[in-house]
Amino acid sequence: MLDPSASLALTLLLGAVLIGAVIAGVHHAETIAHHVGEPFGTLILAVAVTVIETALIISLMLSNGDGQAGLARDTVFAALMIVLNGIIGLCLLTGGSKHHEQQFTRYGVSAGLAMVSVLAVLTLVLPNYTTSTAGPFYTDGQLVFVAAVSLIIYATFVVAQTVRHREYFLHPDVENERAVLAEDYAPLPRGTMALSSVLLMAALVAVVLLAKALSPQITAAVDSAGAPRAVVGIIIAALVLMPESLAAWRAARRNHLQTSLNLALGSALATIGLTIPAVTVVALLLDLQLAMGLSAVSTVLLMLTLFVTSLSLGTGRTTVVQGVLHLTLLATFLFTTLVP
């Protein structure tokens, strides 16, 4: 049996490898996405991220049983807070500081935000008010209905973004956007897609295996620190959203806020629209409980976040003011999680 110091070193090493596998998986998914084009590229990237997130959630749920009934809820809520307040706030602050004021096409952003709002309320708020079962739970039938609705809304978003209303998700300066895309995503050498496909599968398998190996240590570390179990959801969400966060921040620095917002809202929609159905299927097959309803404090923060985001992104122009507000809400979320 390993001594405590060796066990800690092994855990840290596995954690570093897990982070590397997540970043590698998303990178190769993006490579394939840009190679095959839309709408298949968007679906490949979303499915890859969903597999990673679902693997982490299910691994932790299986290792702790009913003690992790709220993990899917905590992860989805944390992802929404990180995306709507963290990623968007950082992009608005960074872009506003460097470029004073930034513009974007508000039609697509408004549509995406409306979809996020509907999905967030259906999955995280409504369970507290249904009467078929007590507590923050859906019945199996209700859970299947919400999962199906989530898939339909996400599919509608993908069709709107890539086929029906693609112009709503392009920067007002379309020629500038095409130039940026051409610069960032030059034609790939022959054989790159095949190699990326193999490496993507390898990364996803590695994430699933490492998540299963590390799940007891993650939960034990949170418990030993005396932190709420919701912190586990924050860790998972932050881990999965790291690559997209970096990409959105870089786009904002280049004065291409439309790309940042597309990445952010697309991540938020995929988090609910794909992760919840996937977790629902696994939970029903393995007879696991899913506590979906948020606490009163979290509900207030979610509603305030959706309200502020609708105001911040309602004009098509942003400054550092909105960025500071969103980052303040993220700090409030993190503080109230640690100090309920």
C-alpha positions in Angstrom: 0.0 0.0 0.0 1.3 3.5 -0.9 2.2 5.9 1.9 0.2 9.2 2.0 2.9 11.3 0.2 3.2 8.8 -2.6 -0.5 8.5 -2.9 -0.8 12.3 -3.1 1.9 12.5 -5.8 0.1 9.8 -7.8 -3.2 11.6 -7.5 -1.6 14.9 -8.6 0.1 13.2 -11.5 -3.2 11.5 -12.6 -5.0 14.9 -12.3 -2.4 16.6 -14.5 -2.8 13.8 -17.1 -6.6 14.1 -16.9 -6.4 17.9 -17.6 -4.1 17.2 -20.5 -6.4 14.5 -21.9 -9.4 16.9 -21.7 -7.5 19.7 -23.5 -6.1 17.3 -26.1 -9.6 15.8 -26.7 -11.2 19.2 -27.3 -8.3 20.3 -29.5 -8.6 17.3 -31.8 -12.3 17.7 -31.9 -11.9 21.3 -33.0 -9.4 20.2 -35.6 -11.9 17.7 -37.0 -14.7 20.3 -36.8 -12.9 22.9 -38.8 -11.9 20.2 -41.4 -15.4 18.7 -42.0 -17.2 22.1 -41.8 -20.7 22.9 -40.5 -23.0 21.6 -39.2 -21.1 18.4 -38.6 -18.1 20.2 -37.1 -20.3 21.8 -34.4 -21.9 18.5 -33.5 -18.5 16.7 -33.3 -17.1 19.3 -30.9 -20.3 19.4 -28.8 -20.5 15.6 -28.6 -16.8 15.3 -27.6 -17.2 17.8 -24.8 -20.4 16.1 -23.7 -18.7 12.7 -23.5 -16.0 14.2 -21.3 -18.4 16.0 -19.0 -20.8 13.0 -18.8 -17.9 10.6 -18.1 -16.8 12.8 -15.1 -20.3 13.1 -13.7 -21.2 9.4 -14.1 -17.9 8.2 -12.7 -18.4 10.3 -9.5 -22.0 9.3 -9.2 -21.2 5.6 -9.4 -18.4 5.9 -6.9 -20.5 7.7 -4.3 -24.1 6.4 -5.1 -26.9 8.5 -3.8 -24.4 10.9 -2.2 -23.9 12.4 -5.6 -27.5 12.7 -6.7 -27.1 16.4 -7.2 -23.8 16.2 -9.1 -25.4 16.7 -12.6 -27.4 19.7 -11.3 -24.3 21.2 -9.6 -22.2 20.7 -12.7 -24.7 22.2 -15.1 -25.4 25.2 -12.8 -21.6 25.8 -12.3 -21.1 25.6 -16.1 -23.9 28.2 -16.6 -22.3 30.5 -14.0 -18.8 30.1 -15.5 -20.0 30.7 -19.0 -22.5 33.5 -18.5 -20.5 35.3 -15.8 -17.0 34.1 -16.1 -16.3 33.6 -19.8 -18.6 36.4 -21.0 -17.5 38.7 -18.2 -13.8 38.1 -18.9 -14.3 38.6 -22.6 -16.2 41.9 -22.1 -13.7 43.2 -19.7 -10.7 42.2 -21.8 -12.2 43.4 -25.1 -13.5 46.6 -23.5 -10.2 47.4 -21.9 -8.3 47.0 -25.2 -10.8 48.2 -27.7 -13.0 50.6 -25.6 -16.3 49.3 -27.2 -17.1 46.1 -29.1 -20.0 45.2 -31.4 -21.7 42.0 -32.3 -24.9 40.8 -34.1 -27.5 40.7 -31.4 -30.1 38.6 -33.3 -28.2 35.3 -32.9 -27.0 36.2 -29.4 -30.6 36.9 -28.3 -31.8 33.7 -29.7 -29.1 31.7 -28.0 -29.7 33.4 -24.7 -33.4 32.8 -24.9 -32.8 29.1 -25.5 -30.3 29.0 -22.5 -32.9 30.7 -20.3 -35.7 28.2 -21.2 -33.4 25.1 -20.7 -32.0 26.5 -17.4 -35.5 27.0 -15.9 -36.9 23.7 -17.1 -34.0 21.7 -15.8 -32.9 23.6 -12.7 -35.9 25.6 -11.4 -39.1 23.8 -12.4 -38.3 20.5 -10.4 -38.8 22.5 -7.2 -42.4 23.3 -8.1 -43.7 20.1 -9.6 -46.0 18.0 -7.4 -45.8 14.5 -8.7 -42.9 13.7 -6.4 -41.5 15.5 -3.4 -38.2 17.5 -3.3 -36.0 18.7 -6.1 -36.6 15.6 -8.2 -38.5 14.8 -11.4 -40.3 11.6 -11.9 -38.9 9.3 -14.6 -41.5 10.4 -17.0 -40.9 14.1 -16.3 -37.1 13.5 -16.6 -37.5 11.9 -20.0 -39.7 14.8 -21.2 -37.2 17.4 -20.1 -34.4 15.5 -21.7 -36.3 15.2 -25.0 -37.1 18.9 -24.9 -33.4 19.7 -24.2 -32.4 17.8 -27.3 -35.0 19.4 -29.5 -34.0 22.9 -28.4 -30.3 22.2 -28.9 -30.9 20.7 -32.3 -33.0 23.8 -33.2 -30.0 26.0 -32.2 -27.6 24.0 -34.3 -29.9 24.2 -37.4 -30.4 27.9 -36.9 -26.7 28.6 -36.4 -25.4 26.5 -39.3 -28.1 26.4 -41.9 -31.3 28.5 -41.6 -30.0 31.8 -40.0 -26.2 31.5 -40.2 -25.9 35.3 -40.8 -27.3 36.0 -37.3 -24.1 34.4 -35.8 -21.6 36.2 -38.0 -19.7 39.4 -37.0 -21.3 42.6 -38.4 -18.1 42.9 -40.5 -18.4 39.6 -42.4 -15.3 40.1 -44.5 -13.3 40.7 -41.3 -14.6 37.4 -39.9 -13.7 35.5 -43.0 -10.2 36.9 -42.9 -9.8 35.9 -39.2 -11.1 32.4 -39.9 -8.8 32.0 -42.9 -5.8 33.2 -40.8 -6.6 31.0 -37.8 -7.7 27.9 -39.6 -5.4 27.4 -42.6 -6.0 24.3 -44.8 -4.9 21.1 -43.0 -2.2 18.8 -44.4 -3.4 15.5 -45.8 -3.8 12.9 -43.1 -4.3 15.3 -40.3 -8.0 14.5 -39.9 -7.4 10.8 -39.7 -4.7 11.3 -37.1 -6.9 13.7 -35.1 -9.8 11.2 -35.2 -7.6 8.5 -33.7 -6.1 10.8 -31.1 -9.6 12.1 -30.2 -10.9 8.6 -29.5 -7.7 7.9 -27.4 -8.2 11.1 -25.4 -11.9 10.3 -24.7 -11.0 6.8 -23.5 -8.3 8.2 -21.3 -10.7 10.8 -19.8 -13.2 8.1 -19.0 -10.6 5.8 -17.3 -8.8 8.6 -15.5 -12.2 10.1 -14.2 -13.1 6.7 -12.8 -9.7 6.3 -11.1 -9.7 9.8 -9.7 -13.4 10.2 -8.7 -12.9 8.9 -5.1 -9.9 11.2 -4.5 -11.8 14.3 -5.8 -14.7 13.7 -3.5 -12.5 12.8 -0.6 -10.4 16.0 -1.1 -13.5 18.2 -1.1 -14.9 16.5 2.0 -11.6 16.7 3.9 -11.5 20.4 3.1 -14.9 20.8 4.7 -16.3 22.3 1.4 -19.8 21.6 0.1 -20.3 18.8 -2.4 -21.3 21.5 -5.0 -17.6 22.3 -5.3 -17.1 19.0 -7.1 -19.5 20.3 -9.8 -17.5 23.5 -10.1 -14.3 21.5 -10.6 -15.8 19.4 -13.3 -17.3 22.4 -15.1 -14.1 24.5 -14.9 -12.1 21.5 -16.2 -14.3 20.9 -19.2 -14.7 24.6 -20.1 -11.0 25.5 -20.0 -10.2 25.1 -23.7 -13.3 27.0 -24.8 -12.6 29.7 -22.2 -9.2 30.3 -23.6 -10.4 30.4 -27.2 -13.2 32.9 -26.3 -10.7 35.1 -24.4 -8.3 35.2 -27.4 -11.1 36.1 -29.8 -12.1 39.0 -27.6 -8.6 40.3 -27.5 -8.6 40.3 -31.3 -11.8 42.5 -31.2 -13.9 39.6 -32.4 -16.5 39.4 -29.7 -19.0 37.7 -31.9 -16.8 34.6 -31.9 -16.4 34.8 -28.1 -20.2 34.9 -27.6 -20.8 32.1 -30.1 -18.4 29.9 -28.2 -19.9 30.9 -24.8 -23.6 30.4 -25.6 -22.9 27.3 -27.7 -21.1 25.8 -24.6 -23.9 26.7 -22.3 -26.5 25.2 -24.7 -24.5 22.0 -25.2 -24.0 21.7 -21.4 -27.7 21.5 -20.8 -29.0 20.3 -24.2 -26.7 17.3 -24.5 -25.3 16.5 -21.0 -28.7 16.3 -19.3 -30.2 13.8 -21.8 -27.0 11.7 -21.6 -27.0 11.7 -17.8 -30.7 11.0 -17.8 -30.3 7.9 -20.0 -27.5 6.6 -17.8 -29.4 7.4 -14.6 -32.5 5.5 -15.8 -30.5 2.5 -17.0 -28.5 2.2 -13.7 -31.4 3.3 -11.5 -29.5 6.4 -10.1 -31.3 9.4 -8.5 -31.0 12.8 -10.1 -31.7 15.8 -7.8 -32.3 18.6 -10.4 -33.9 21.5 -8.5 -31.6 24.4 -7.2 -31.6 25.8 -3.7 -33.3 29.2 -3.1 -29.9 31.0 -3.1 -28.8 29.4 -6.4 -32.2 30.1 -8.0 -31.8 33.8 -7.2 -28.3 33.9 -8.6 -29.5 32.1 -11.8 -32.4 34.5 -12.3 -30.2 37.5 -11.7 -27.5 36.2 -14.1 -30.1 35.6 -16.9 -31.6 39.1 -16.3 -28.2 40.9 -16.3 -27.0 38.9 -19.3 -30.1 39.8 -21.3 -29.4 43.5 -20.5 -25.7 43.3 -21.2 -26.2 41.6 -24.6 -29.4 43.4 -25.6 -27.9 46.3 -27.5 -25.2 44.8 -29.7 -22.5 46.9 -28.0 -20.5 46.3 -24.8 -17.9 48.0 -22.6 -15.9 47.1 -19.5 -19.0 48.0 -17.3 -20.8 44.8 -18.3 -17.7 42.8 -17.8 -17.2 44.0 -14.3 -20.8 43.2 -13.4 -20.6 39.6 -14.7 -17.3 38.9 -13.0 -18.9 40.2 -9.8 -21.7 37.7 -10.1 -19.2 34.9 -10.7 -17.4 35.9 -7.5 -20.7 36.0 -5.6 -21.5 32.5 -6.9 -18.2 31.1 -5.8 -18.3 32.8 -2.4 -21.9 31.7 -1.6 -21.0 28.1 -2.6 -18.1 28.0 -0.1 -20.0 30.1 2.5 -23.7 29.2 2.0 
